[in-house]
Amino acid sequence: MSASSESAFRSSDAEVYHALCAYTLAHPDPVFLHQYVVDTHCIQNASAETKGIAMSFALLGIYLAVEKNISGKQVQRFHMQMAKVRKRWPRFTPPPAPASITASDVMAAPPGAQRDKMILAWARAVWNSCTPEVQAQVRALAHSELGIQA
């Protein structure tokens, strides 16, 4: 991929992400889907350079959404609670392969219930792209930081 086509791809990906953010920020649902979008996007685009706090918060958010059915609003509260207590966060290995769903797939779904379901499907796909070891570490972190049983 040439530098110019790689740059165009990144710009297009960023535009899709920003459009999805605009959709979720304007969404009236009290679940606060926007939190799922931010967390899922962070993990799907994570690299070895992604900060530990970003990975920790995003992985916890996805875990809580996918496995515990916790609203984005409550995930946001947990993030604030965690930020007050801990100052150093573990480093996690990014998913070894891309998830089967992307932000573009989410935006391709019609607005409303179908797109909202795709947001959760995207979060689940990204969570499932994480290694079992990372998932176990996140479950342990949720237990130690938030008292949430795996």
C-alpha positions, 0 to 999 in steps of 0.5 A: 500500500502506498503512503498516499493510499494508506493516508486516504484509508486512514482518513476514510476510517477516521471519517466513518468513526467520527460519523458513528460518534456523531450518531451515538452522541445524538442518540436518545437511548439512556444505554449510552451506546457511545461508550461502546463505540469509543471502547471498541474503536480503541481496541480495534485500532490498538497497537503496541504504542497504545497507552496502558490506561487506554487499553485497560479502560477500553477492554474493561468497557467492552467486557462489561458490555459484552459479557455483563450486559452493563450499559455504556452509562454505567461503564462510564461511571466505572471508568471514572471510579477506576481513574480515582483509585489507580494510577498505573495500568497494565499493558495488554497485547492488542488483538492478534488479528482484525475483528470480523466487524468494523465501524464501516460495517456498523455505519452500513446498517440502517440507523435505529435498532439495526445499527444499534445492534451492530454496535454491540455485535462490533463490540462482541467481535472485537472482544472475541478477537482478543486472546483468551489470556487477555480476556482472563486478565481483563476479567481479573482486573474487573474483579480486583478494581470493580468487584465484578465476578467473572 
